[in-house]
Amino acid sequence: MEKREERLLREILSFYKGQQGELIPILLQVQANFGYLSEKARKLIARFLSITEGQVYSIASFYSQFRLVPLGKKRVTICRGTACHIRGAPRILEATEKVLGLKEGETSSDLEYTLETVACFGCCALAPCIRINKNVHGEMTPEKVKELFPHLK
Ligand code: FES
């Protein structure tokens, strides 16, 4: 963790009293600022709340909204909403997992890609959909998935 990040983290903590009940709000705020909960951040939070790093880790790993690894540069999100599901989202997810070599929720070791799913993008007319960062690609097929990542073929 760089000095600048540590300063920001300490600034976030300064808004709290150091009570154990503040753990989840702190984790949410730290993740909102850093994108994930690094080991260093978890250590500082544990010290601030006078609890063990293990306690912080167990809460952070229990709730699915918390990330313990950084997001990849490209966030690949597959829609699992009803419209997309009916039109083949499970096959799209499977094809994407294969192309990226990742399972849902994972980030590649080079931090290039993170694979996620979501309930609905609000582009149901284009189902099934996949989003790469902010760009939505509709009417996907497993073949089109491969075309989205030509360098990984
Ligand atoms: S269900 Fe997939 S975009 Fe709405």
Backbone and ligand atoms as CSV (ligand in chain L), in Angstrom:
chain,resi,resn,atom,element,x,y,z
A,1,MET,N,N,0.850,-1.197,0.000
A,1,MET,CA,C,0.000,0.000,0.000
A,1,MET,C,C,0.887,1.249,0.000
A,2,GLU,N,N,0.629,2.103,-0.965
A,2,GLU,CA,C,1.425,3.320,-1.059
A,2,GLU,C,C,1.046,4.296,0.053
A,3,LYS,N,N,1.949,5.251,0.262
A,3,LYS,CA,C,1.725,6.254,1.323
A,3,LYS,C,C,0.396,6.992,1.127
A,4,ARG,N,N,0.138,7.352,-0.154
A,4,ARG,CA,C,-1.081,8.107,-0.460
A,4,ARG,C,C,-2.330,7.302,-0.081
A,5,GLU,N,N,-2.282,5.984,-0.392
A,5,GLU,CA,C,-3.419,5.113,-0.063
A,5,GLU,C,C,-3.561,4.961,1.449
A,6,GLU,N,N,-2.403,4.854,2.113
A,6,GLU,CA,C,-2.458,4.697,3.566
A,6,GLU,C,C,-3.046,5.954,4.206
A,7,ARG,N,N,-2.687,7.104,3.632
A,7,ARG,CA,C,-3.223,8.373,4.145
A,7,ARG,C,C,-4.745,8.410,3.975
A,8,LEU,N,N,-5.216,7.989,2.804
A,8,LEU,CA,C,-6.657,7.979,2.545
A,8,LEU,C,C,-7.365,7.020,3.501
A,9,LEU,N,N,-6.753,5.866,3.716
A,9,LEU,CA,C,-7.354,4.891,4.620
A,9,LEU,C,C,-7.447,5.461,6.037
A,10,ARG,N,N,-6.372,6.103,6.483
A,10,ARG,CA,C,-6.389,6.691,7.834
A,10,ARG,C,C,-7.428,7.818,7.923
A,11,GLU,N,N,-7.592,8.534,6.819
A,11,GLU,CA,C,-8.592,9.605,6.786
A,11,GLU,C,C,-10.006,8.999,6.913
A,12,ILE,N,N,-10.243,7.894,6.210
A,12,ILE,CA,C,-11.547,7.215,6.300
A,12,ILE,C,C,-11.789,6.787,7.749
A,13,LEU,N,N,-10.763,6.175,8.350
A,13,LEU,CA,C,-10.922,5.668,9.720
A,13,LEU,C,C,-11.162,6.800,10.722
A,14,SER,N,N,-10.660,7.992,10.391
A,14,SER,CA,C,-10.813,9.107,11.333
A,14,SER,C,C,-12.281,9.521,11.523
A,15,PHE,N,N,-13.144,9.060,10.629
A,15,PHE,CA,C,-14.574,9.383,10.761
A,15,PHE,C,C,-15.289,8.409,11.697
A,16,TYR,N,N,-14.566,7.397,12.155
A,16,TYR,CA,C,-15.170,6.377,13.016
A,16,TYR,C,C,-14.579,6.453,14.415
A,17,LYS,N,N,-15.291,5.807,15.361
A,17,LYS,CA,C,-14.867,5.863,16.763
A,17,LYS,C,C,-13.961,4.702,17.157
A,18,GLY,N,N,-13.883,3.693,16.310
A,18,GLY,CA,C,-13.054,2.535,16.665
A,18,GLY,C,C,-13.846,1.459,17.381
A,19,GLN,N,N,-15.178,1.477,17.211
A,19,GLN,CA,C,-16.017,0.462,17.848
A,19,GLN,C,C,-16.207,-0.720,16.901
A,20,GLN,N,N,-16.241,-1.913,17.487
A,20,GLN,CA,C,-16.306,-3.127,16.665
A,20,GLN,C,C,-17.522,-3.171,15.735
A,21,GLY,N,N,-18.616,-2.575,16.171
A,21,GLY,CA,C,-19.840,-2.550,15.365
A,21,GLY,C,C,-19.685,-1.729,14.085
A,22,GLU,N,N,-18.587,-1.013,13.974
A,22,GLU,CA,C,-18.361,-0.193,12.775
A,22,GLU,C,C,-17.649,-0.965,11.667
A,23,LEU,N,N,-17.335,-2.238,11.936
A,23,LEU,CA,C,-16.541,-2.995,10.967
A,23,LEU,C,C,-17.158,-2.997,9.564
A,24,ILE,N,N,-18.425,-3.356,9.455
A,24,ILE,CA,C,-19.016,-3.471,8.110
A,24,ILE,C,C,-19.089,-2.116,7.402
A,25,PRO,N,N,-19.571,-1.045,8.066
A,25,PRO,CA,C,-19.538,0.260,7.374
A,25,PRO,C,C,-18.134,0.647,6.924
A,26,ILE,N,N,-17.125,0.347,7.743
A,26,ILE,CA,C,-15.744,0.690,7.370
A,26,ILE,C,C,-15.328,-0.129,6.147
A,27,LEU,N,N,-15.619,-1.431,6.176
A,27,LEU,CA,C,-15.237,-2.278,5.033
A,27,LEU,C,C,-15.910,-1.775,3.753
A,28,LEU,N,N,-17.180,-1.390,3.868
A,28,LEU,CA,C,-17.901,-0.890,2.682
A,28,LEU,C,C,-17.244,0.383,2.157
A,29,GLN,N,N,-16.893,1.278,3.067
A,29,GLN,CA,C,-16.312,2.557,2.637
A,29,GLN,C,C,-14.911,2.367,2.058
A,30,VAL,N,N,-14.141,1.499,2.682
A,30,VAL,CA,C,-12.785,1.255,2.181
A,30,VAL,C,C,-12.859,0.618,0.796
A,31,GLN,N,N,-13.766,-0.343,0.647
A,31,GLN,CA,C,-13.883,-0.983,-0.667
A,31,GLN,C,C,-14.373,-0.001,-1.727
A,32,ALA,N,N,-15.293,0.891,-1.335
A,32,ALA,CA,C,-15.795,1.882,-2.294
A,32,ALA,C,C,-14.653,2.779,-2.783
A,33,ASN,N,N,-13.678,3.028,-1.930
A,33,ASN,CA,C,-12.552,3.898,-2.297
A,33,ASN,C,C,-11.422,3.178,-3.003
A,34,PHE,N,N,-11.176,1.922,-2.623
A,34,PHE,CA,C,-10.025,1.210,-3.172
A,34,PHE,C,C,-10.402,0.095,-4.155
A,35,GLY,N,N,-11.686,-0.246,-4.199
A,35,GLY,CA,C,-12.120,-1.314,-5.115
A,35,GLY,C,C,-12.025,-2.699,-4.516
A,36,TYR,N,N,-11.252,-2.860,-3.459
A,36,TYR,CA,C,-11.134,-4.144,-2.760
A,36,TYR,C,C,-10.515,-3.919,-1.392
A,37,LEU,N,N,-10.454,-4.993,-0.608
A,37,LEU,CA,C,-9.924,-4.884,0.750
A,37,LEU,C,C,-8.570,-5.581,0.808
A,38,SER,N,N,-7.522,-4.816,0.668
A,38,SER,CA,C,-6.179,-5.403,0.653
A,38,SER,C,C,-5.806,-5.924,2.039
A,39,GLU,N,N,-4.768,-6.754,2.069
A,39,GLU,CA,C,-4.300,-7.306,3.338
A,39,GLU,C,C,-3.863,-6.178,4.275
A,40,LYS,N,N,-3.180,-5.215,3.702
A,40,LYS,CA,C,-2.698,-4.083,4.497
A,40,LYS,C,C,-3.882,-3.296,5.084
A,41,ALA,N,N,-4.900,-3.080,4.243
A,41,ALA,CA,C,-6.080,-2.347,4.716
A,41,ALA,C,C,-6.774,-3.144,5.831
A,42,ARG,N,N,-6.883,-4.453,5.645
A,42,ARG,CA,C,-7.537,-5.284,6.669
A,42,ARG,C,C,-6.753,-5.231,7.980
A,43,LYS,N,N,-5.433,-5.185,7.852
A,43,LYS,CA,C,-4.573,-5.120,9.042
A,43,LYS,C,C,-4.800,-3.805,9.797
A,44,LEU,N,N,-4.827,-2.689,9.054
A,44,LEU,CA,C,-5.030,-1.388,9.699
A,44,LEU,C,C,-6.419,-1.283,10.328
A,45,ILE,N,N,-7.407,-1.844,9.642
A,45,ILE,CA,C,-8.780,-1.811,10.170
A,45,ILE,C,C,-8.846,-2.625,11.466
A,46,ALA,N,N,-8.209,-3.795,11.454
A,46,ALA,CA,C,-8.204,-4.656,12.648
A,46,ALA,C,C,-7.575,-3.900,13.826
A,47,ARG,N,N,-6.444,-3.251,13.568
A,47,ARG,CA,C,-5.757,-2.514,14.629
A,47,ARG,C,C,-6.656,-1.388,15.148
A,48,PHE,N,N,-7.293,-0.683,14.217
A,48,PHE,CA,C,-8.156,0.445,14.591
A,48,PHE,C,C,-9.322,-0.002,15.476
A,49,LEU,N,N,-9.889,-1.191,15.163
A,49,LEU,CA,C,-11.057,-1.662,15.912
A,49,LEU,C,C,-10.681,-2.564,17.089
A,50,SER,N,N,-9.389,-2.751,17.297
A,50,SER,CA,C,-8.898,-3.638,18.367
A,50,SER,C,C,-9.475,-5.044,18.251
A,51,ILE,N,N,-9.467,-5.561,17.039
A,51,ILE,CA,C,-9.876,-6.948,16.808
A,51,ILE,C,C,-8.758,-7.623,16.009
A,52,THR,N,N,-8.879,-8.938,15.808
A,52,THR,CA,C,-7.797,-9.634,15.096
A,52,THR,C,C,-7.995,-9.513,13.585
A,53,GLU,N,N,-6.884,-9.685,12.869
A,53,GLU,CA,C,-6.977,-9.676,11.401
A,53,GLU,C,C,-7.876,-10.804,10.927
A,54,GLY,N,N,-7.865,-11.914,11.660
A,54,GLY,CA,C,-8.707,-13.068,11.328
A,54,GLY,C,C,-10.187,-12.711,11.393
A,55,GLN,N,N,-10.552,-11.901,12.367
A,55,GLN,CA,C,-11.964,-11.491,12.484
A,55,GLN,C,C,-12.364,-10.624,11.284
A,56,VAL,N,N,-11.472,-9.738,10.892
A,56,VAL,CA,C,-11.761,-8.876,9.733
A,56,VAL,C,C,-11.873,-9.763,8.486
A,57,TYR,N,N,-10.928,-10.680,8.363
A,57,TYR,CA,C,-10.932,-11.562,7.187
A,57,TYR,C,C,-12.203,-12.401,7.135
A,58,SER,N,N,-12.622,-12.941,8.267
A,58,SER,CA,C,-13.793,-13.822,8.225
A,58,SER,C,C,-15.052,-13.065,7.820
A,59,ILE,N,N,-15.197,-11.832,8.258
A,59,ILE,CA,C,-16.359,-11.025,7.836
A,59,ILE,C,C,-16.222,-10.659,6.357
A,60,ALA,N,N,-15.033,-10.211,5.965
A,60,ALA,CA,C,-14.824,-9.773,4.572
A,60,ALA,C,C,-15.014,-10.937,3.590
A,61,SER,N,N,-14.644,-12.136,4.001
A,61,SER,CA,C,-14.783,-13.267,3.081
A,61,SER,C,C,-16.175,-13.889,3.149
A,62,PHE,N,N,-16.914,-13.604,4.228
A,62,PHE,CA,C,-18.259,-14.179,4.365
A,62,PHE,C,C,-19.263,-13.493,3.437
A,63,TYR,N,N,-19.192,-12.184,3.343
A,63,TYR,CA,C,-20.160,-11.440,2.531
A,63,TYR,C,C,-19.661,-11.304,1.096
A,64,SER,N,N,-20.527,-11.705,0.161
A,64,SER,CA,C,-20.083,-11.749,-1.233
A,64,SER,C,C,-19.800,-10.372,-1.836
A,65,GLN,N,N,-20.316,-9.306,-1.221
A,65,GLN,CA,C,-20.051,-7.988,-1.832
A,65,GLN,C,C,-18.625,-7.499,-1.570
A,66,PHE,N,N,-17.918,-8.160,-0.657
A,66,PHE,CA,C,-16.543,-7.730,-0.388
A,66,PHE,C,C,-15.557,-8.487,-1.269
A,67,ARG,N,N,-14.571,-7.739,-1.743
A,67,ARG,CA,C,-13.537,-8.330,-2.589
A,67,ARG,C,C,-12.207,-8.304,-1.850
A,68,LEU,N,N,-11.504,-9.430,-1.905
A,68,LEU,CA,C,-10.198,-9.499,-1.243
A,68,LEU,C,C,-9.063,-9.362,-2.249
A,69,VAL,N,N,-9.407,-9.357,-3.517
A,69,VAL,CA,C,-8.394,-9.143,-4.562
A,69,VAL,C,C,-8.855,-7.970,-5.425
A,70,PRO,N,N,-7.921,-7.256,-6.044
A,70,PRO,CA,C,-8.337,-6.107,-6.866
A,70,PRO,C,C,-9.105,-6.552,-8.097
A,71,LEU,N,N,-9.875,-5.634,-8.649
A,71,LEU,CA,C,-10.584,-5.920,-9.899
A,71,LEU,C,C,-9.608,-5.872,-11.060
A,72,GLY,N,N,-9.900,-6.645,-12.108
A,72,GLY,CA,C,-9.084,-6.594,-13.313
A,72,GLY,C,C,-9.332,-5.287,-14.055
A,73,LYS,N,N,-8.426,-4.955,-14.995
A,73,LYS,CA,C,-8.589,-3.722,-15.778
A,73,LYS,C,C,-9.875,-3.781,-16.579
A,74,LYS,N,N,-10.215,-4.989,-17.049
A,74,LYS,CA,C,-11.460,-5.147,-17.803
A,74,LYS,C,C,-12.427,-5.988,-16.972
A,75,ARG,N,N,-13.552,-5.380,-16.632
A,75,ARG,CA,C,-14.585,-6.102,-15.885
A,75,ARG,C,C,-15.547,-6.692,-16.895
A,76,VAL,N,N,-15.584,-7.999,-16.967
A,76,VAL,CA,C,-16.466,-8.689,-17.916
A,76,VAL,C,C,-17.667,-9.189,-17.122
A,77,THR,N,N,-18.834,-8.671,-17.454
A,77,THR,CA,C,-20.035,-8.991,-16.681
A,77,THR,C,C,-21.073,-9.650,-17.569
A,78,ILE,N,N,-21.550,-10.796,-17.122
A,78,ILE,CA,C,-22.572,-11.526,-17.864
A,78,ILE,C,C,-23.904,-11.303,-17.166
A,79,CYS,N,N,-24.940,-10.978,-17.933
A,79,CYS,CA,C,-26.259,-10.792,-17.347
A,79,CYS,C,C,-26.913,-12.149,-17.139
A,80,ARG,N,N,-27.460,-12.334,-15.934
A,80,ARG,CA,C,-28.150,-13.586,-15.618
A,80,ARG,C,C,-29.645,-13.333,-15.408
A,81,GLY,N,N,-30.140,-12.177,-15.847
A,81,GLY,CA,C,-31.558,-11.855,-15.682
A,81,GLY,C,C,-32.432,-12.818,-16.471
A,82,THR,N,N,-33.726,-12.734,-16.242
A,82,THR,CA,C,-34.653,-13.683,-16.850
A,82,THR,C,C,-34.574,-13.681,-18.373
A,83,ALA,N,N,-34.643,-12.488,-18.974
A,83,ALA,CA,C,-34.633,-12.416,-20.444
A,83,ALA,C,C,-33.342,-13.031,-20.993
A,84,CYS,N,N,-32.225,-12.681,-20.373
A,84,CYS,CA,C,-30.941,-13.221,-20.846
A,84,CYS,C,C,-30.850,-14.717,-20.577
A,85,HIS,N,N,-31.366,-15.140,-19.427
A,85,HIS,CA,C,-31.309,-16.568,-19.087
A,85,HIS,C,C,-32.070,-17.394,-20.116
A,86,ILE,N,N,-33.278,-16.926,-20.433
A,86,ILE,CA,C,-34.118,-17.654,-21.395
A,86,ILE,C,C,-33.422,-17.734,-22.756
A,87,ARG,N,N,-32.700,-16.678,-23.093
A,87,ARG,CA,C,-32.048,-16.652,-24.418
A,87,ARG,C,C,-30.599,-17.148,-24.397
A,88,GLY,N,N,-30.239,-17.857,-23.351
A,88,GLY,CA,C,-28.948,-18.564,-23.409
A,88,GLY,C,C,-27.812,-18.027,-22.566
A,89,ALA,N,N,-28.104,-17.204,-21.533
A,89,ALA,CA,C,-27.022,-16.671,-20.690
A,89,ALA,C,C,-26.107,-17.758,-20.106
A,90,PRO,N,N,-26.651,-18.918,-19.681
A,90,PRO,CA,C,-25.739,-19.926,-19.122
A,90,PRO,C,C,-24.673,-20.363,-20.132
A,91,ARG,N,N,-25.046,-20.441,-21.406
A,91,ARG,CA,C,-24.059,-20.835,-22.436
A,91,ARG,C,C,-23.036,-19.718,-22.655
A,92,ILE,N,N,-23.511,-18.465,-22.515
A,92,ILE,CA,C,-22.611,-17.313,-22.683
A,92,ILE,C,C,-21.599,-17.291,-21.529
A,93,LEU,N,N,-22.094,-17.539,-20.323
A,93,LEU,CA,C,-21.196,-17.570,-19.164
A,93,LEU,C,C,-20.156,-18.678,-19.330
A,94,GLU,N,N,-20.631,-19.837,-19.732
A,94,GLU,CA,C,-19.730,-20.979,-19.908
A,94,GLU,C,C,-18.645,-20.659,-20.955
A,95,ALA,N,N,-19.079,-20.060,-22.079
A,95,ALA,CA,C,-18.121,-19.729,-23.146
A,95,ALA,C,C,-17.120,-18.686,-22.655
A,96,THR,N,N,-17.598,-17.714,-21.883
A,96,THR,CA,C,-16.716,-16.655,-21.394
A,96,THR,C,C,-15.718,-17.217,-20.388
A,97,GLU,N,N,-16.212,-18.098,-19.515
A,97,GLU,CA,C,-15.303,-18.717,-18.538
A,97,GLU,C,C,-14.186,-19.463,-19.267
A,98,LYS,N,N,-14.578,-20.133,-20.342
A,98,LYS,CA,C,-13.594,-20.908,-21.100
A,98,LYS,C,C,-12.561,-19.993,-21.781
A,99,VAL,N,N,-13.044,-18.941,-22.426
A,99,VAL,CA,C,-12.138,-18.037,-23.141
A,99,VAL,C,C,-11.178,-17.337,-22.166
A,100,LEU,N,N,-11.716,-16.865,-21.030
A,100,LEU,CA,C,-10.886,-16.115,-20.081
A,100,LEU,C,C,-10.101,-17.029,-19.139
A,101,GLY,N,N,-10.533,-18.288,-19.061
A,101,GLY,CA,C,-9.885,-19.202,-18.111
A,101,GLY,C,C,-10.182,-18.809,-16.677
A,102,LEU,N,N,-11.357,-18.225,-16.461
A,102,LEU,CA,C,-11.748,-17.773,-15.122
A,102,LEU,C,C,-13.123,-18.305,-14.775
A,103,LYS,N,N,-13.398,-18.459,-13.495
A,103,LYS,CA,C,-14.742,-18.762,-13.025
A,103,LYS,C,C,-15.355,-17.450,-12.547
A,104,GLU,N,N,-16.681,-17.471,-12.443
A,104,GLU,CA,C,-17.380,-16.275,-11.977
A,104,GLU,C,C,-16.773,-15.773,-10.657
A,105,GLY,N,N,-16.528,-14.482,-10.582
A,105,GLY,CA,C,-15.986,-13.885,-9.358
A,105,GLY,C,C,-14.468,-13.841,-9.325
A,106,GLU,N,N,-13.820,-14.466,-10.303
A,106,GLU,CA,C,-12.353,-14.507,-10.281
A,106,GLU,C,C,-11.733,-13.373,-11.092
A,107,THR,N,N,-10.481,-13.056,-10.745
A,107,THR,CA,C,-9.677,-12.072,-11.478
A,107,THR,C,C,-8.432,-12.784,-11.984
A,108,SER,N,N,-8.040,-12.493,-13.221
A,108,SER,CA,C,-6.854,-13.156,-13.771
A,108,SER,C,C,-5.603,-12.728,-13.010
A,109,SER,N,N,-4.599,-13.588,-12.985
A,109,SER,CA,C,-3.404,-13.305,-12.183
A,109,SER,C,C,-2.661,-12.061,-12.687
A,110,ASP,N,N,-2.831,-11.720,-13.983
A,110,ASP,CA,C,-2.187,-10.507,-14.496
A,110,ASP,C,C,-3.056,-9.258,-14.263
A,111,LEU,N,N,-4.162,-9.440,-13.530
A,111,LEU,CA,C,-5.104,-8.357,-13.199
A,111,LEU,C,C,-5.691,-7.691,-14.449
A,112,GLU,N,N,-5.777,-8.450,-15.526
A,112,GLU,CA,C,-6.325,-7.918,-16.769
A,112,GLU,C,C,-7.856,-8.039,-16.787
A,113,TYR,N,N,-8.383,-9.180,-16.325
A,113,TYR,CA,C,-9.825,-9.432,-16.397
A,113,TYR,C,C,-10.418,-9.860,-15.053
A,114,THR,N,N,-11.654,-9.406,-14.823
A,114,THR,CA,C,-12.460,-9.934,-13.724
A,114,THR,C,C,-13.766,-10.386,-14.350
A,115,LEU,N,N,-14.213,-11.574,-13.992
A,115,LEU,CA,C,-15.471,-12.099,-14.535
A,115,LEU,C,C,-16.547,-12.062,-13.453
A,116,GLU,N,N,-17.653,-11.411,-13.779
A,116,GLU,CA,C,-18.739,-11.260,-12.817
A,116,GLU,C,C,-20.073,-11.542,-13.500
A,117,THR,N,N,-21.126,-11.690,-12.696
A,117,THR,CA,C,-22.475,-11.766,-13.261
A,117,THR,C,C,-23.340,-10.727,-12.554
A,118,VAL,N,N,-24.443,-10.385,-13.192
A,118,VAL,CA,C,-25.329,-9.373,-12.611
A,118,VAL,C,C,-26.774,-9.769,-12.925
A,119,ALA,N,N,-27.724,-9.218,-12.178
A,119,ALA,CA,C,-29.129,-9.600,-12.358
A,119,ALA,C,C,-29.740,-9.059,-13.648
A,120,CYS,N,N,-29.451,-7.826,-14.014
A,120,CYS,CA,C,-30.014,-7.267,-15.252
A,120,CYS,C,C,-29.315,-5.951,-15.562
A,121,PHE,N,N,-28.948,-5.740,-16.838
A,121,PHE,CA,C,-28.329,-4.472,-17.238
A,121,PHE,C,C,-29.377,-3.434,-17.615
A,122,GLY,N,N,-30.604,-3.911,-17.833
A,122,GLY,CA,C,-31.637,-3.025,-18.350
A,122,GLY,C,C,-31.601,-2.940,-19.869
A,123,CYS,N,N,-30.966,-3.888,-20.514
A,123,CYS,CA,C,-30.915,-3.945,-21.988
A,123,CYS,C,C,-31.556,-5.253,-22.449
A,124,CYS,N,N,-32.674,-5.607,-21.821
A,124,CYS,CA,C,-33.279,-6.932,-22.030
A,124,CYS,C,C,-33.622,-7.204,-23.491
A,125,ALA,N,N,-33.953,-6.144,-24.255
A,125,ALA,CA,C,-34.320,-6.352,-25.665
A,125,ALA,C,C,-33.136,-6.914,-26.454
A,126,LEU,N,N,-31.920,-6.730,-25.929
A,126,LEU,CA,C,-30.717,-7.209,-26.623
A,126,LEU,C,C,-30.232,-8.559,-26.085
A,127,ALA,N,N,-31.027,-9.178,-25.221
A,127,ALA,CA,C,-30.608,-10.418,-24.558
A,127,ALA,C,C,-30.219,-11.508,-25.562
A,128,PRO,N,N,-29.219,-12.315,-25.178
A,128,PRO,CA,C,-28.403,-12.250,-23.966
A,128,PRO,C,C,-27.256,-11.253,-24.101
A,129,CYS,N,N,-26.941,-10.593,-22.982
A,129,CYS,CA,C,-25.962,-9.503,-22.999
A,129,CYS,C,C,-24.712,-9.799,-22.190
A,130,ILE,N,N,-23.656,-9.141,-22.592
A,130,ILE,CA,C,-22.394,-9.182,-21.856
A,130,ILE,C,C,-21.863,-7.749,-21.843
A,131,ARG,N,N,-21.257,-7.338,-20.726
A,131,ARG,CA,C,-20.724,-5.982,-20.640
A,131,ARG,C,C,-19.228,-6.063,-20.345
A,132,ILE,N,N,-18.468,-5.275,-21.096
A,132,ILE,CA,C,-17.032,-5.198,-20.819
A,132,ILE,C,C,-16.764,-3.758,-20.420
A,133,ASN,N,N,-16.407,-3.553,-19.181
A,133,ASN,CA,C,-16.375,-2.226,-18.570
A,133,ASN,C,C,-17.729,-1.553,-18.822
A,134,LYS,N,N,-17.786,-0.469,-19.615
A,134,LYS,CA,C,-19.088,0.194,-19.770
A,134,LYS,C,C,-19.802,-0.198,-21.055
A,135,ASN,N,N,-19.176,-1.003,-21.890
A,135,ASN,CA,C,-19.777,-1.327,-23.192
A,135,ASN,C,C,-20.605,-2.604,-23.141
A,136,VAL,N,N,-21.871,-2.481,-23.525
A,136,VAL,CA,C,-22.768,-3.644,-23.536
A,136,VAL,C,C,-22.793,-4.235,-24.940
A,137,HIS,N,N,-22.658,-5.542,-25.020
A,137,HIS,CA,C,-22.748,-6.264,-26.291
A,137,HIS,C,C,-23.970,-7.164,-26.201
A,138,GLY,N,N,-24.886,-6.994,-27.166
A,138,GLY,CA,C,-26.138,-7.754,-27.115
A,138,GLY,C,C,-26.186,-8.897,-28.105
A,139,GLU,N,N,-27.278,-9.660,-27.996
A,139,GLU,CA,C,-27.539,-10.809,-28.877
A,139,GLU,C,C,-26.305,-11.707,-28.981
A,140,MET,N,N,-25.747,-12.004,-27.828
A,140,MET,CA,C,-24.504,-12.778,-27.794
A,140,MET,C,C,-24.742,-14.252,-28.083
A,141,THR,N,N,-23.709,-14.850,-28.637
A,141,THR,CA,C,-23.661,-16.301,-28.839
A,141,THR,C,C,-22.271,-16.725,-28.346
A,142,PRO,N,N,-22.067,-18.005,-28.082
A,142,PRO,CA,C,-20.723,-18.442,-27.665
A,142,PRO,C,C,-19.664,-18.071,-28.711
A,143,GLU,N,N,-20.024,-18.094,-29.998
A,143,GLU,CA,C,-19.064,-17.727,-31.058
A,143,GLU,C,C,-18.697,-16.245,-30.958
A,144,LYS,N,N,-19.719,-15.403,-30.702
A,144,LYS,CA,C,-19.454,-13.961,-30.580
A,144,LYS,C,C,-18.585,-13.653,-29.367
A,145,VAL,N,N,-18.713,-14.459,-28.327
A,145,VAL,CA,C,-17.873,-14.266,-27.134
A,145,VAL,C,C,-16.414,-14.377,-27.536
A,146,LYS,N,N,-16.094,-15.380,-28.335
A,146,LYS,CA,C,-14.693,-15.575,-28.761
A,146,LYS,C,C,-14.216,-14.358,-29.556
A,147,GLU,N,N,-15.119,-13.788,-30.373
A,147,GLU,CA,C,-14.736,-12.615,-31.176
A,147,GLU,C,C,-14.443,-11.382,-30.309
A,148,LEU,N,N,-15.047,-11.333,-29.118
A,148,LEU,CA,C,-14.789,-10.199,-28.222
A,148,LEU,C,C,-13.375,-10.222,-27.649
A,149,PHE,N,N,-12.790,-11.431,-27.642
A,149,PHE,CA,C,-11.442,-11.583,-27.066
A,149,PHE,C,C,-10.542,-12.280,-28.083
A,150,PRO,N,N,-10.353,-11.674,-29.260
A,150,PRO,CA,C,-9.620,-12.368,-30.328
A,150,PRO,C,C,-8.191,-12.752,-29.943
A,151,HIS,N,N,-7.563,-11.913,-29.076
A,151,HIS,CA,C,-6.178,-12.197,-28.674
A,151,HIS,C,C,-6.081,-13.377,-27.721
A,152,LEU,N,N,-7.220,-13.857,-27.210
A,152,LEU,CA,C,-7.176,-14.983,-26.262
A,152,LEU,C,C,-7.525,-16.307,-26.919
A,153,LYS,N,N,-7.832,-16.267,-28.216
A,153,LYS,CA,C,-8.258,-17.493,-28.912
A,153,LYS,C,C,-7.174,-18.546,-28.902
L,1,FES,S1,S,-32.251,-9.654,-18.307
L,1,FES,FE1,FE,-30.351,-9.313,-19.214
L,1,FES,S2,S,-30.347,-7.203,-19.658
L,1,FES,FE2,FE,-32.196,-7.553,-18.624
